[in-house]
Amino acid sequence: MKNKADSALQHVHNLYLMQFKMLDLLSQDLLSPEARKEARENMKQFQQLLRKADYRYMGGEDVWQALKKLPTEIELKLKTSRASVRKMKKKMR
């Protein structure tokens, strides 16, 4: 049976792995519907992990606060990607 610390460390580990996926998404264009769908799913999963994570096991509350900003950045990226798609469609007409 896992103890509380092991469980907390596992949540933080999963959160950091997910952080790399999120940062990768920020570097992509997210113009395709599939890419945007994947980004939304990853963002939801990241937010769930963030709620479970204990900042004391990740280097402090400042680290946790910085990670909380990542879904906001992804949401902004998704909005700008949708705008880019709309502009491309208008040019094609």
C-alpha positions as CSV (number, residue, x, y, z in Angstrom):
1,M,0.0,0.0,0.0
2,K,1.3,3.4,-0.9
3,N,1.7,6.0,1.7
4,K,0.6,9.6,1.4
5,A,4.0,10.9,0.3
6,D,4.4,8.4,-2.4
7,S,1.0,9.2,-3.8
8,A,1.7,13.0,-3.7
9,L,5.0,12.4,-5.4
10,Q,3.3,10.4,-8.1
11,H,0.8,13.2,-8.8
12,V,3.6,15.7,-9.1
13,H,5.6,13.4,-11.4
14,N,2.5,13.0,-13.6
15,L,2.0,16.7,-13.6
16,Y,5.5,17.4,-14.7
17,L,5.2,14.9,-17.5
18,M,2.0,16.5,-18.6
19,Q,3.7,19.9,-18.4
20,F,6.1,18.8,-21.2
21,K,3.0,17.9,-23.4
22,M,1.5,21.3,-22.7
23,L,4.7,23.2,-23.5
24,D,4.9,21.2,-26.8
25,L,1.3,22.2,-27.6
26,L,2.3,25.8,-27.1
27,S,5.0,25.5,-29.7
28,Q,2.5,24.0,-32.3
29,D,0.2,25.8,-34.6
30,L,-3.0,24.1,-33.4
31,L,-4.7,24.9,-36.7
32,S,-6.3,21.5,-37.3
33,P,-9.5,20.5,-35.4
34,E,-7.7,17.4,-34.2
35,A,-4.8,19.4,-32.7
36,R,-7.2,21.7,-30.9
37,K,-9.2,18.8,-29.6
38,E,-6.0,17.1,-28.3
39,A,-4.9,20.4,-26.7
40,R,-8.3,20.8,-24.9
41,E,-8.1,17.2,-23.6
42,N,-4.6,17.6,-22.4
43,M,-5.5,20.9,-20.7
44,K,-8.3,19.3,-18.8
45,Q,-6.1,16.4,-17.7
46,F,-3.4,18.9,-16.7
47,Q,-5.9,20.9,-14.6
48,Q,-7.1,17.7,-12.9
49,L,-3.5,16.8,-12.0
50,L,-2.8,20.3,-10.8
51,R,-5.8,20.1,-8.4
52,K,-4.4,16.8,-7.0
53,A,-0.8,17.9,-6.7
54,D,0.6,19.2,-3.4
55,Y,2.9,22.2,-3.9
56,R,5.0,21.0,-1.0
57,Y,6.2,18.1,-3.2
58,M,7.0,20.2,-6.2
59,G,9.4,22.9,-5.0
60,G,7.0,25.3,-3.4
61,E,3.9,27.3,-4.0
62,D,5.6,29.6,-6.6
63,V,6.2,26.6,-8.8
64,W,2.5,25.6,-8.4
65,Q,1.4,29.2,-9.2
66,A,3.5,29.1,-12.4
67,L,2.0,25.8,-13.5
68,K,-1.5,27.2,-12.9
69,K,-0.8,29.8,-15.7
70,L,-0.1,27.1,-18.3
71,P,-3.7,26.2,-19.1
72,T,-4.5,29.9,-19.5
73,E,-1.7,30.1,-22.1
74,I,-3.0,27.1,-23.9
75,E,-6.6,28.6,-23.9
76,L,-5.2,31.8,-25.4
77,K,-3.3,29.8,-28.0
78,L,-6.5,27.9,-28.9
79,K,-8.4,31.2,-29.4
80,T,-5.7,32.7,-31.6
81,S,-5.5,29.4,-33.6
82,R,-9.3,29.5,-34.2
83,A,-8.9,33.1,-35.4
84,S,-6.1,32.0,-37.8
85,V,-8.3,29.3,-39.2
86,R,-11.1,31.7,-39.8
87,K,-8.7,34.1,-41.6
88,M,-7.4,31.3,-43.8
89,K,-10.9,30.2,-44.7
90,K,-11.9,33.8,-45.7
91,K,-8.8,34.1,-47.9
92,M,-9.7,30.8,-49.7
93,R,-13.2,32.1,-50.6
